[in-house]
């Protein structure tokens, strides 16, 4: 069994990841909000709030983040390392692995 993944407390304006960074983790927002910005940094393309999980397709694809993500307000985030996802996938039935891989392929 994997040890508990701790949450990180982040402050308003703090960068979660930058455009071009490797997608080495996926995230669960436990409190607050994360904004995904366009390349200029002026327009919010998407946001994630409490109880939302994001980043799994990017991690599975071995991608880099296409945009920068900033924290908005006091935010509590749990970052799950890519290795944990791959470790769990190895224990899944082949049919589940095939399904996940097909979903990743759709996103590319």
PyMOL commands that set and color helices and strands:
alter all, ss='L'
color gray80, all
select helices_A, chain A and resi 56-61+82-90+94-107
alter helices_A, ss='H'
color red, helices_A
select strands_A, chain A and resi 7-10+15-17+25-37+44-49+53-54+68-81
alter strands_A, ss='S'
color yellow, strands_A
deselect
rebuild
show_as cartoon
